[in-house]
Amino acid sequence: MPRKFIKRFLPDHQSIKHNRALKIFGSVLHEPNLWHLNRRSARGAFGIGLFFAFWPVPFQMWLSAATAIPFRANLPLSVATVWITNPFTIPPIFYAAYKVGTTVLGTEPTHFEFQFSWQWVVESLSTVGPAFLVGCAICSIVAGLMGFFGLNMIWRFSVQKAWDARRQARARNSAR
């Protein structure tokens, strides 16, 4: 069940192999284990993708792909999972990370208004930056671990459920 469900949302491996942004990985992308979808590769990919989703950098997909390759995690799933943080979800997710950072550091939340300028970025690094980065690090680790172990549990539960259904079907068929 999880395998079929996940495969519906994954891009075709040929489209990822020919993606211009991922050309920096060269022929490594032709490794078949990076495209195989099983419990081990899926849980690793999901954990890696969620881990990098909370990093406030514009190249999250590359980091996720670069990490999935040595861990032999499913490459398309790790890259696709990063898109949990997209232009629509980034503001609430990063604000929540900032709130986590202020709570952990024990500082008061600072009122700020976003401005699309380099000067604002530099100034905000000294005011809201430490709390934001600490919050992102904590959320990144927690989300990555929850994704890794959560998908593992869901996958195991689904397989167990399928085995139980087969066992019951066999018992019904043998009772006839």
TIVO-2410 file (N, C-alpha, C; in nm, 3 decimals):
# residues 176
REC num residu      c1      c2      c3 atome chaine
REC   1      M   0.081  -0.121   0.000     N      A
REC   1      M   0.000   0.000   0.000    CA      A
REC   1      M   0.085   0.127   0.000     C      A
REC   2      P   0.182   0.146   0.095     N      A
REC   2      P   0.259   0.269   0.091    CA      A
REC   2      P   0.338   0.282  -0.038     C      A
REC   3      R   0.386   0.168  -0.090     N      A
REC   3      R   0.466   0.173  -0.212    CA      A
REC   3      R   0.384   0.228  -0.329     C      A
REC   4      K   0.263   0.179  -0.346     N      A
REC   4      K   0.177   0.226  -0.455    CA      A
REC   4      K   0.136   0.371  -0.433     C      A
REC   5      F   0.108   0.406  -0.309     N      A
REC   5      F   0.068   0.542  -0.276    CA      A
REC   5      F   0.181   0.640  -0.305     C      A
REC   6      I   0.301   0.606  -0.263     N      A
REC   6      I   0.416   0.695  -0.284    CA      A
REC   6      I   0.449   0.706  -0.431     C      A
REC   7      K   0.444   0.596  -0.505     N      A
REC   7      K   0.479   0.598  -0.647    CA      A
REC   7      K   0.388   0.690  -0.729     C      A
REC   8      R   0.263   0.709  -0.683     N      A
REC   8      R   0.173   0.798  -0.756    CA      A
REC   8      R   0.222   0.942  -0.756     C      A
REC   9      F   0.293   0.981  -0.652     N      A
REC   9      F   0.334   1.120  -0.639    CA      A
REC   9      F   0.477   1.147  -0.682     C      A
REC  10      L   0.554   1.043  -0.708     N      A
REC  10      L   0.694   1.061  -0.745    CA      A
REC  10      L   0.708   1.093  -0.893     C      A
REC  11      P   0.803   1.179  -0.925     N      A
REC  11      P   0.827   1.205  -1.068    CA      A
REC  11      P   0.895   1.085  -1.133     C      A
REC  12      D   0.888   1.079  -1.264     N      A
REC  12      D   0.950   0.973  -1.342    CA      A
REC  12      D   1.102   0.984  -1.326     C      A
REC  13      H   1.171   0.869  -1.313     N      A
REC  13      H   1.315   0.875  -1.292    CA      A
REC  13      H   1.390   0.935  -1.411     C      A
REC  14      Q   1.334   0.922  -1.530     N      A
REC  14      Q   1.399   0.983  -1.646    CA      A
REC  14      Q   1.396   1.135  -1.638     C      A
REC  15      S   1.287   1.191  -1.588     N      A
REC  15      S   1.279   1.337  -1.577    CA      A
REC  15      S   1.377   1.389  -1.474     C      A
REC  16      I   1.403   1.314  -1.369     N      A
REC  16      I   1.501   1.358  -1.270    CA      A
REC  16      I   1.642   1.339  -1.323     C      A
REC  17      K   1.668   1.230  -1.394     N      A
REC  17      K   1.801   1.208  -1.451    CA      A
REC  17      K   1.840   1.319  -1.548     C      A
REC  18      H   1.741   1.374  -1.618     N      A
REC  18      H   1.769   1.477  -1.718    CA      A
REC  18      H   1.743   1.618  -1.666     C      A
REC  19      N   1.719   1.633  -1.538     N      A
REC  19      N   1.697   1.764  -1.478    CA      A
REC  19      N   1.828   1.843  -1.480     C      A
REC  20      R   1.823   1.964  -1.531     N      A
REC  20      R   1.945   2.046  -1.542    CA      A
REC  20      R   2.004   2.078  -1.406     C      A
REC  21      A   1.920   2.098  -1.306     N      A
REC  21      A   1.970   2.134  -1.173    CA      A
REC  21      A   2.045   2.019  -1.107     C      A
REC  22      L   2.013   1.896  -1.144     N      A
REC  22      L   2.078   1.780  -1.082    CA      A
REC  22      L   2.191   1.722  -1.167     C      A
REC  23      K   2.227   1.789  -1.274     N      A
REC  23      K   2.336   1.741  -1.362    CA      A
REC  23      K   2.470   1.740  -1.289     C      A
REC  24      I   2.482   1.815  -1.179     N      A
REC  24      I   2.610   1.820  -1.107    CA      A
REC  24      I   2.648   1.684  -1.049     C      A
REC  25      F   2.551   1.593  -1.035     N      A
REC  25      F   2.579   1.462  -0.980    CA      A
REC  25      F   2.628   1.364  -1.086     C      A
REC  26      G   2.620   1.401  -1.212     N      A
REC  26      G   2.674   1.321  -1.322    CA      A
REC  26      G   2.613   1.183  -1.334     C      A
REC  27      S   2.699   1.083  -1.357     N      A
REC  27      S   2.653   0.947  -1.382    CA      A
REC  27      S   2.610   0.874  -1.254     C      A
REC  28      V   2.632   0.935  -1.139     N      A
REC  28      V   2.589   0.873  -1.013    CA      A
REC  28      V   2.438   0.853  -1.013     C      A
REC  29      L   2.366   0.938  -1.083     N      A
REC  29      L   2.220   0.929  -1.088    CA      A
REC  29      L   2.172   0.804  -1.161     C      A
REC  30      H   2.260   0.736  -1.231     N      A
REC  30      H   2.220   0.616  -1.306    CA      A
REC  30      H   2.228   0.490  -1.219     C      A
REC  31      E   2.262   0.504  -1.091     N      A
REC  31      E   2.266   0.391  -0.997    CA      A
REC  31      E   2.123   0.342  -0.974     C      A
REC  32      P   2.092   0.216  -1.006     N      A
REC  32      P   1.954   0.168  -0.994    CA      A
REC  32      P   1.899   0.169  -0.851     C      A
REC  33      N   1.986   0.153  -0.751     N      A
REC  33      N   1.937   0.150  -0.613    CA      A
REC  33      N   1.879   0.284  -0.569     C      A
REC  34      L   1.917   0.392  -0.634     N      A
REC  34      L   1.862   0.523  -0.599    CA      A
REC  34      L   1.718   0.538  -0.645     C      A
REC  35      W   1.674   0.453  -0.733     N      A
REC  35      W   1.538   0.463  -0.789    CA      A
REC  35      W   1.447   0.353  -0.737     C      A
REC  36      H   1.503   0.254  -0.668     N      A
REC  36      H   1.423   0.143  -0.615    CA      A
REC  36      H   1.345   0.190  -0.493     C      A
REC  37      L   1.220   0.151  -0.485     N      A
REC  37      L   1.136   0.195  -0.375    CA      A
REC  37      L   1.101   0.075  -0.286     C      A
REC  38      N   1.165   0.070  -0.171     N      A
REC  38      N   1.132  -0.029  -0.069    CA      A
REC  38      N   1.131   0.042   0.066     C      A
REC  39      R   1.104  -0.031   0.172     N      A
REC  39      R   1.090   0.034   0.302    CA      A
REC  39      R   1.218   0.105   0.344     C      A
REC  40      R   1.331   0.041   0.326     N      A
REC  40      R   1.458   0.100   0.368    CA      A
REC  40      R   1.488   0.229   0.292     C      A
REC  41      S   1.472   0.226   0.160     N      A
REC  41      S   1.505   0.345   0.081    CA      A
REC  41      S   1.403   0.455   0.101     C      A
REC  42      A   1.277   0.418   0.123     N      A
REC  42      A   1.173   0.519   0.142    CA      A
REC  42      A   1.186   0.589   0.276     C      A
REC  43      R   1.212   0.513   0.382     N      A
REC  43      R   1.222   0.577   0.513    CA      A
REC  43      R   1.345   0.668   0.519     C      A
REC  44      G   1.453   0.626   0.458     N      A
REC  44      G   1.572   0.712   0.454    CA      A
REC  44      G   1.547   0.838   0.374     C      A
REC  45      A   1.482   0.824   0.261     N      A
REC  45      A   1.453   0.939   0.176    CA      A
REC  45      A   1.359   1.036   0.245     C      A
REC  46      F   1.259   0.983   0.311     N      A
REC  46      F   1.162   1.069   0.380    CA      A
REC  46      F   1.230   1.144   0.495     C      A
REC  47      G   1.314   1.075   0.570     N      A
REC  47      G   1.388   1.140   0.678    CA      A
REC  47      G   1.483   1.247   0.627     C      A
REC  48      I   1.555   1.216   0.519     N      A
REC  48      I   1.648   1.313   0.461    CA      A
REC  48      I   1.573   1.434   0.406     C      A
REC  49      G   1.466   1.410   0.335     N      A
REC  49      G   1.389   1.520   0.278    CA      A
REC  49      G   1.331   1.611   0.384     C      A
REC  50      L   1.275   1.554   0.490     N      A
REC  50      L   1.220   1.637   0.597    CA      A
REC  50      L   1.330   1.710   0.673     C      A
REC  51      F   1.445   1.647   0.686     N      A
REC  51      F   1.557   1.712   0.754    CA      A
REC  51      F   1.597   1.840   0.680     C      A
REC  52      F   1.613   1.831   0.549     N      A
REC  52      F   1.657   1.947   0.472    CA      A
REC  52      F   1.544   2.045   0.441     C      A
REC  53      A   1.420   2.005   0.458     N      A
REC  53      A   1.308   2.095   0.432    CA      A
REC  53      A   1.309   2.215   0.525     C      A
REC  54      F   1.365   2.199   0.644     N      A
REC  54      F   1.365   2.308   0.742    CA      A
REC  54      F   1.491   2.394   0.736     C      A
REC  55      W   1.578   2.368   0.641     N      A
REC  55      W   1.698   2.451   0.626    CA      A
REC  55      W   1.661   2.575   0.545     C      A
REC  56      P   1.693   2.691   0.595     N      A
REC  56      P   1.656   2.815   0.523    CA      A
REC  56      P   1.757   2.852   0.414     C      A
REC  57      V   1.775   2.762   0.320     N      A
REC  57      V   1.867   2.786   0.209    CA      A
REC  57      V   1.792   2.760   0.078     C      A
REC  58      P   1.834   2.823  -0.031     N      A
REC  58      P   1.762   2.803  -0.157    CA      A
REC  58      P   1.797   2.673  -0.231     C      A
REC  59      F   1.894   2.597  -0.182     N      A
REC  59      F   1.937   2.477  -0.254    CA      A
REC  59      F   1.910   2.350  -0.172     C      A
REC  60      Q   1.793   2.343  -0.113     N      A
REC  60      Q   1.755   2.228  -0.031    CA      A
REC  60      Q   1.751   2.099  -0.113     C      A
REC  61      M   1.702   2.107  -0.235     N      A
REC  61      M   1.692   1.987  -0.320    CA      A
REC  61      M   1.829   1.927  -0.347     C      A
REC  62      W   1.927   2.011  -0.372     N      A
REC  62      W   2.062   1.960  -0.399    CA      A
REC  62      W   2.120   1.893  -0.274     C      A
REC  63      L   2.100   1.956  -0.158     N      A
REC  63      L   2.149   1.896  -0.035    CA      A
REC  63      L   2.083   1.761  -0.008     C      A
REC  64      S   1.952   1.756  -0.032     N      A
REC  64      S   1.879   1.632  -0.012    CA      A
REC  64      S   1.928   1.524  -0.109     C      A
REC  65      A   1.947   1.559  -0.233     N      A
REC  65      A   1.996   1.463  -0.333    CA      A
REC  65      A   2.137   1.418  -0.300     C      A
REC  66      A   2.223   1.512  -0.261     N      A
REC  66      A   2.362   1.478  -0.228    CA      A
REC  66      A   2.369   1.386  -0.107     C      A
REC  67      T   2.277   1.398  -0.014     N      A
REC  67      T   2.276   1.312   0.104    CA      A
REC  67      T   2.211   1.178   0.073     C      A
REC  68      A   2.112   1.176  -0.012     N      A
REC  68      A   2.044   1.050  -0.047    CA      A
REC  68      A   2.136   0.955  -0.122     C      A
REC  69      I   2.228   1.007  -0.199     N      A
REC  69      I   2.316   0.922  -0.281    CA      A
REC  69      I   2.404   0.831  -0.195     C      A
REC  70      P   2.481   0.883  -0.099     N      A
REC  70      P   2.564   0.788  -0.020    CA      A
REC  70      P   2.483   0.699   0.074     C      A
REC  71      F   2.365   0.743   0.115     N      A
REC  71      F   2.282   0.662   0.203    CA      A
REC  71      F   2.193   0.564   0.125     C      A
REC  72      R   2.199   0.566  -0.006     N      A
REC  72      R   2.121   0.480  -0.094    CA      A
REC  72      R   1.971   0.491  -0.065     C      A
REC  73      A   1.930   0.613  -0.036     N      A
REC  73      A   1.788   0.641  -0.016    CA      A
REC  73      A   1.725   0.670  -0.151     C      A
REC  74      N   1.595   0.657  -0.160     N      A
REC  74      N   1.526   0.681  -0.286    CA      A
REC  74      N   1.541   0.829  -0.323     C      A
REC  75      L   1.607   0.855  -0.433     N      A
REC  75      L   1.640   0.991  -0.472    CA      A
REC  75      L   1.518   1.077  -0.504     C      A
REC  76      P   1.423   1.029  -0.585     N      A
REC  76      P   1.307   1.114  -0.614    CA      A
REC  76      P   1.225   1.147  -0.489     C      A
REC  77      L   1.212   1.052  -0.400     N      A
REC  77      L   1.134   1.078  -0.278    CA      A
REC  77      L   1.204   1.177  -0.187     C      A
REC  78      S   1.336   1.168  -0.176     N      A
REC  78      S   1.407   1.264  -0.091    CA      A
REC  78      S   1.400   1.404  -0.148     C      A
REC  79      V   1.408   1.417  -0.278     N      A
REC  79      V   1.399   1.549  -0.341    CA      A
REC  79      V   1.257   1.603  -0.333     C      A
REC  80      A   1.158   1.517  -0.354     N      A
REC  80      A   1.019   1.561  -0.350    CA      A
REC  80      A   0.973   1.598  -0.209     C      A
REC  81      T   1.025   1.530  -0.109     N      A
REC  81      T   0.984   1.557   0.028    CA      A
REC  81      T   1.028   1.696   0.074     C      A
REC  82      V   1.136   1.745   0.019     N      A
REC  82      V   1.184   1.879   0.054    CA      A
REC  82      V   1.077   1.984   0.022     C      A
REC  83      W   0.994   1.956  -0.076     N      A
REC  83      W   0.893   2.055  -0.118    CA      A
REC  83      W   0.776   2.068  -0.022     C      A
REC  84      I   0.789   2.007   0.095     N      A
REC  84      I   0.692   2.036   0.201    CA      A
REC  84      I   0.701   2.185   0.235     C      A
REC  85      T   0.823   2.236   0.229     N      A
REC  85      T   0.839   2.381   0.242    CA      A
REC  85      T   0.842   2.439   0.102     C      A
REC  86      N   0.735   2.499   0.065     N      A
REC  86      N   0.720   2.562  -0.066    CA      A
REC  86      N   0.679   2.707  -0.044     C      A
REC  87      P   0.665   2.786  -0.147     N      A
REC  87      P   0.633   2.928  -0.126    CA      A
REC  87      P   0.506   2.953  -0.044     C      A
REC  88      F   0.414   2.860  -0.040     N      A
REC  88      F   0.292   2.879   0.038    CA      A
REC  88      F   0.309   2.838   0.185     C      A
REC  89      T   0.394   2.739   0.210     N      A
REC  89      T   0.409   2.689   0.346    CA      A
REC  89      T   0.530   2.745   0.421     C      A
REC  90      I   0.622   2.808   0.351     N      A
REC  90      I   0.742   2.860   0.416    CA      A
REC  90      I   0.710   2.961   0.527     C      A
REC  91      P   0.624   3.060   0.506     N      A
REC  91      P   0.602   3.156   0.615    CA      A
REC  91      P   0.555   3.094   0.746     C      A
REC  92      P   0.450   3.010   0.746     N      A
REC  92      P   0.410   2.955   0.876    CA      A
REC  92      P   0.513   2.857   0.935     C      A
REC  93      I   0.579   2.779   0.850     N      A
REC  93      I   0.677   2.683   0.900    CA      A
REC  93      I   0.797   2.755   0.959     C      A
REC  94      F   0.848   2.855   0.890     N      A
REC  94      F   0.965   2.926   0.942    CA      A
REC  94      F   0.929   3.014   1.061     C      A
REC  95      Y   0.806   3.063   1.067     N      A
REC  95      Y   0.764   3.136   1.186    CA      A
REC  95      Y   0.756   3.042   1.306     C      A
REC  96      A   0.705   2.922   1.284     N      A
REC  96      A   0.701   2.823   1.392    CA      A
REC  96      A   0.842   2.786   1.437     C      A
REC  97      A   0.935   2.775   1.342     N      A
REC  97      A   1.074   2.747   1.378    CA      A
REC  97      A   1.133   2.861   1.460     C      A
REC  98      Y   1.099   2.984   1.422     N      A
REC  98      Y   1.145   3.101   1.499    CA      A
REC  98      Y   1.090   3.096   1.641     C      A
REC  99      K   0.962   3.060   1.656     N      A
REC  99      K   0.901   3.051   1.789    CA      A
REC  99      K   0.968   2.940   1.872     C      A
REC 100      V   1.001   2.828   1.809     N      A
REC 100      V   1.072   2.720   1.879    CA      A
REC 100      V   1.208   2.772   1.925     C      A
REC 101      G   1.277   2.846   1.839     N      A
REC 101      G   1.408   2.901   1.875    CA      A
REC 101      G   1.401   2.998   1.991     C      A
REC 102      T   1.300   3.086   1.991     N      A
REC 102      T   1.288   3.181   2.102    CA      A
REC 102      T   1.255   3.108   2.232     C      A
REC 103      T   1.176   3.003   2.223     N      A
REC 103      T   1.143   2.925   2.343    CA      A
REC 103      T   1.266   2.854   2.398     C      A
REC 104      V   1.342   2.793   2.310     N      A
REC 104      V   1.461   2.719   2.354    CA      A
REC 104      V   1.567   2.815   2.409     C      A
REC 105      L   1.587   2.928   2.343     N      A
REC 105      L   1.688   3.024   2.389    CA      A
REC 105      L   1.639   3.108   2.506     C      A
REC 106      G   1.510   3.107   2.531     N      A
REC 106      G   1.455   3.185   2.641    CA      A
REC 106      G   1.452   3.334   2.614     C      A
REC 107      T   1.440   3.372   2.488     N      A
REC 107      T   1.435   3.514   2.452    CA      A
REC 107      T   1.292   3.552   2.417     C      A
REC 108      E   1.267   3.681   2.422     N      A
REC 108      E   1.136   3.732   2.383    CA      A
REC 108      E   1.129   3.742   2.231     C      A
REC 109      P   1.015   3.704   2.172     N      A
REC 109      P   1.000   3.721   2.027    CA      A
REC 109      P   1.007   3.870   1.990     C      A
REC 110      T   1.082   3.900   1.886     N      A
REC 110      T   1.098   4.036   1.839    CA      A
REC 110      T   1.001   4.062   1.725     C      A
REC 111      H   0.938   4.179   1.727     N      A
REC 111      H   0.849   4.215   1.616    CA      A
REC 111      H   0.936   4.255   1.497     C      A
REC 112      F   0.906   4.200   1.383     N      A
REC 112      F   0.980   4.236   1.262    CA      A
REC 112      F   0.886   4.232   1.143     C      A
REC 113      E   0.922   4.307   1.042     N      A
REC 113      E   0.847   4.307   0.917    CA      A
REC 113      E   0.942   4.269   0.806     C      A
REC 114      F   0.897   4.177   0.725     N      A
REC 114      F   0.980   4.130   0.614    CA      A
REC 114      F   0.994   4.236   0.507     C      A
REC 115      Q   1.116   4.253   0.461     N      A
REC 115      Q   1.145   4.341   0.347    CA      A
REC 115      Q   1.230   4.262   0.249     C      A
REC 116      F   1.201   4.277   0.126     N      A
REC 116      F   1.274   4.202   0.024    CA      A
REC 116      F   1.400   4.280  -0.016     C      A
REC 117      S   1.501   4.277   0.073     N      A
REC 117      S   1.627   4.345   0.044    CA      A
REC 117      S   1.741   4.273   0.116     C      A
REC 118      W   1.859   4.288   0.061     N      A
REC 118      W   1.976   4.226   0.120    CA      A
REC 118      W   2.008   4.291   0.255     C      A
REC 119      Q   1.986   4.420   0.266     N      A
REC 119      Q   2.012   4.492   0.390    CA      A
REC 119      Q   1.925   4.436   0.504     C      A
REC 120      W   1.799   4.407   0.475     N      A
REC 120      W   1.711   4.350   0.577    CA      A
REC 120      W   1.761   4.214   0.623     C      A
REC 121      V   1.810   4.133   0.530     N      A
REC 121      V   1.862   4.000   0.565    CA      A
REC 121      V   1.981   4.014   0.659     C      A
REC 122      V   2.073   4.104   0.625     N      A
REC 122      V   2.193   4.122   0.708    CA      A
REC 122      V   2.156   4.174   0.847     C      A
REC 123      E   2.064   4.269   0.853     N      A
REC 123      E   2.023   4.323   0.983    CA      A
REC 123      E   1.947   4.220   1.066     C      A
REC 124      S   1.865   4.140   1.003     N      A
REC 124      S   1.784   4.043   1.077    CA      A
REC 124      S   1.867   3.927   1.130     C      A
REC 125      L   1.984   3.903   1.072     N      A
REC 125      L   2.069   3.796   1.123    CA      A
REC 125      L   2.114   3.823   1.266     C      A
REC 126      S   2.129   3.949   1.301     N      A
REC 126      S   2.172   3.980   1.438    CA      A
REC 126      S   2.054   3.991   1.534     C      A
REC 127      T   1.933   4.017   1.486     N      A
REC 127      T   1.819   4.032   1.576    CA      A
REC 127      T   1.739   3.904   1.589     C      A
REC 128      V   1.680   3.858   1.482     N      A
REC 128      V   1.598   3.737   1.487    CA      A
REC 128      V   1.674   3.614   1.439     C      A
REC 129      G   1.789   3.631   1.383     N      A
REC 129      G   1.866   3.522   1.324    CA      A
REC 129      G   1.901   3.408   1.418     C      A
REC 130      P   1.959   3.437   1.536     N      A
REC 130      P   1.996   3.324   1.624    CA      A
REC 130      P   1.877   3.237   1.662     C      A
REC 131      A   1.768   3.299   1.702     N      A
REC 131      A   1.650   3.220   1.741    CA      A
REC 131      A   1.595   3.144   1.621     C      A
REC 132      F   1.593   3.207   1.505     N      A
REC 132      F   1.543   3.142   1.384    CA      A
REC 132      F   1.629   3.022   1.346     C      A
REC 133      L   1.761   3.038   1.348     N      A
REC 133      L   1.850   2.929   1.308    CA      A
REC 133      L   1.847   2.813   1.408     C      A
REC 134      V   1.840   2.845   1.537     N      A
REC 134      V   1.829   2.739   1.638    CA      A
REC 134      V   1.696   2.664   1.620     C      A
REC 135      G   1.589   2.739   1.598     N      A
REC 135      G   1.459   2.676   1.575    CA      A
REC 135      G   1.458   2.590   1.451     C      A
REC 136      C   1.521   2.637   1.345     N      A
REC 136      C   1.529   2.557   1.221    CA      A
REC 136      C   1.608   2.429   1.244     C      A
REC 137      A   1.718   2.438   1.320     N      A
REC 137      A   1.799   2.319   1.347    CA      A
REC 137      A   1.719   2.217   1.428     C      A
REC 138      I   1.648   2.263   1.529     N      A
REC 138      I   1.570   2.172   1.612    CA      A
REC 138      I   1.456   2.110   1.531     C      A
REC 139      C   1.383   2.192   1.458     N      A
REC 139      C   1.273   2.140   1.376    CA      A
REC 139      C   1.324   2.044   1.269     C      A
REC 140      S   1.440   2.072   1.214     N      A
REC 140      S   1.499   1.987   1.112    CA      A
REC 140      S   1.530   1.849   1.167     C      A
REC 141      I   1.593   1.844   1.282     N      A
REC 141      I   1.628   1.716   1.342    CA      A
REC 141      I   1.503   1.639   1.383     C      A
REC 142      V   1.410   1.707   1.448     N      A
REC 142      V   1.287   1.640   1.494    CA      A
REC 142      V   1.205   1.589   1.374     C      A
REC 143      A   1.188   1.673   1.272     N      A
REC 143      A   1.110   1.632   1.156    CA      A
REC 143      A   1.177   1.516   1.082     C      A
REC 144      G   1.309   1.522   1.068     N      A
REC 144      G   1.381   1.414   1.001    CA      A
REC 144      G   1.365   1.281   1.073     C      A
REC 145      L   1.380   1.283   1.207     N      A
REC 145      L   1.365   1.160   1.285    CA      A
REC 145      L   1.221   1.110   1.283     C      A
REC 146      M   1.126   1.202   1.296     N      A
REC 146      M   0.985   1.162   1.291    CA      A
REC 146      M   0.949   1.105   1.155     C      A
REC 147      G   1.000   1.165   1.049     N      A
REC 147      G   0.974   1.113   0.915    CA      A
REC 147      G   1.034   0.976   0.894     C      A
REC 148      F   1.158   0.958   0.939     N      A
REC 148      F   1.226   0.829   0.925    CA      A
REC 148      F   1.151   0.720   0.999     C      A
REC 149      F   1.128   0.740   1.128     N      A
REC 149      F   1.064   0.635   1.209    CA      A
REC 149      F   0.914   0.626   1.182     C      A
REC 150      G   0.850   0.738   1.150     N      A
REC 150      G   0.707   0.737   1.121    CA      A
REC 150      G   0.676   0.659   0.994     C      A
REC 151      L   0.751   0.684   0.888     N      A
REC 151      L   0.727   0.610   0.764    CA      A
REC 151      L   0.760   0.463   0.782     C      A
REC 152      N   0.862   0.433   0.860     N      A
REC 152      N   0.896   0.294   0.888    CA      A
REC 152      N   0.780   0.223   0.957     C      A
REC 153      M   0.719   0.289   1.056     N      A
REC 153      M   0.607   0.229   1.128    CA      A
REC 153      M   0.485   0.214   1.037     C      A
REC 154      I   0.456   0.316   0.956     N      A
REC 154      I   0.341   0.308   0.865    CA      A
REC 154      I   0.361   0.196   0.764     C      A
REC 155      W   0.482   0.184   0.711     N      A
REC 155      W   0.512   0.080   0.612    CA      A
REC 155      W   0.496  -0.059   0.675     C      A
REC 156      R   0.551  -0.077   0.795     N      A
REC 156      R   0.541  -0.207   0.863    CA      A
REC 156      R   0.395  -0.241   0.894     C      A
REC 157      F   0.319  -0.141   0.941     N      A
REC 157      F   0.178  -0.163   0.971    CA      A
REC 157      F   0.101  -0.204   0.846     C      A
REC 158      S   0.130  -0.138   0.735     N      A
REC 158      S   0.062  -0.168   0.611    CA      A
REC 158      S   0.094  -0.309   0.562     C      A
REC 159      V   0.220  -0.347   0.572     N      A
REC 159      V   0.260  -0.482   0.530    CA      A
REC 159      V   0.195  -0.587   0.621     C      A
REC 160      Q   0.194  -0.560   0.751     N      A
REC 160      Q   0.131  -0.653   0.845    CA      A
REC 160      Q  -0.018  -0.667   0.817     C      A
REC 161      K  -0.083  -0.555   0.786     N      A
REC 161      K  -0.225  -0.557   0.753    CA      A
REC 161      K  -0.251  -0.640   0.627     C      A
REC 162      A  -0.165  -0.625   0.526     N      A
REC 162      A  -0.179  -0.701   0.402    CA      A
REC 162      A  -0.158  -0.851   0.428     C      A
REC 163      W  -0.061  -0.884   0.512     N      A
REC 163      W  -0.037  -1.025   0.545    CA      A
REC 163      W  -0.156  -1.084   0.620     C      A
REC 164      D  -0.212  -1.007   0.713     N      A
REC 164      D  -0.330  -1.054   0.787    CA      A
REC 164      D  -0.448  -1.076   0.693     C      A
REC 165      A  -0.466  -0.985   0.598     N      A
REC 165      A  -0.577  -1.000   0.501    CA      A
REC 165      A  -0.556  -1.125   0.417     C      A
REC 166      R  -0.433  -1.153   0.376     N      A
REC 166      R  -0.404  -1.273   0.298    CA      A
REC 166      R  -0.429  -1.398   0.381     C      A
REC 167      R  -0.387  -1.394   0.506     N      A
REC 167      R  -0.406  -1.508   0.595    CA      A
REC 167      R  -0.556  -1.535   0.613     C      A
REC 168      Q  -0.635  -1.431   0.632     N      A
REC 168      Q  -0.780  -1.448   0.648    CA      A
REC 168      Q  -0.843  -1.500   0.519     C      A
REC 169      A  -0.798  -1.449   0.404     N      A
REC 169      A  -0.851  -1.496   0.276    CA      A
REC 169      A  -0.819  -1.643   0.255     C      A
REC 170      R  -0.697  -1.685   0.291     N      A
REC 170      R  -0.658  -1.825   0.279    CA      A
REC 170      R  -0.742  -1.913   0.372     C      A
REC 171      A  -0.768  -1.861   0.491     N      A
REC 171      A  -0.849  -1.938   0.585    CA      A
REC 171      A  -0.993  -1.951   0.534     C      A
REC 172      R  -1.047  -1.848   0.474     N      A
REC 172      R  -1.182  -1.854   0.418    CA      A
REC 172      R  -1.186  -1.951   0.300     C      A
REC 173      N  -1.085  -1.946   0.215     N      A
REC 173      N  -1.081  -2.034   0.098    CA      A
REC 173      N  -1.063  -2.181   0.138     C      A
REC 174      S  -0.985  -2.206   0.242     N      A
REC 174      S  -0.966  -2.345   0.284    CA      A
REC 174      S  -1.088  -2.400   0.359     C      A
REC 175      A  -1.169  -2.310   0.416     N      A
REC 175      A  -1.290  -2.354   0.487    CA      A
REC 175      A  -1.402  -2.393   0.391     C      A
REC 176      R  -1.394  -2.356   0.267     N      A
REC 176      R  -1.499  -2.387   0.169    CA      A
REC 176      R  -1.496  -2.527   0.131     C      A
***
